[in-house]
């Protein structure tokens, strides 16, 4: 996972035991729940044609990871859009 400089600083404080976690209050939990629902809401449907070989490969990888193949495909597209997938050199 890539951490930005601020996240690295927080991680360092936590590892040195200079920061303590506290239980979030109900208002914060409500805001986080709303943000999560909006982030992961799947409200668009697409159709795509794949070769039998590619589909079998996707299903095999999804089964090995224990996730539905549609979720695997959706996750890969999301990672690509966010710039988390990079081409091999």
Buried (B, 14 or more C-beta within 10 A) or exposed (E): EEEEEEEEEEEEEEEEEEEEEEEEEEEEEEEEEEEEEEEEEEEEEEEEEEEEEEEEEBEEEBEEEEEEBEEBBBEBEEEEEEEEEEEEE
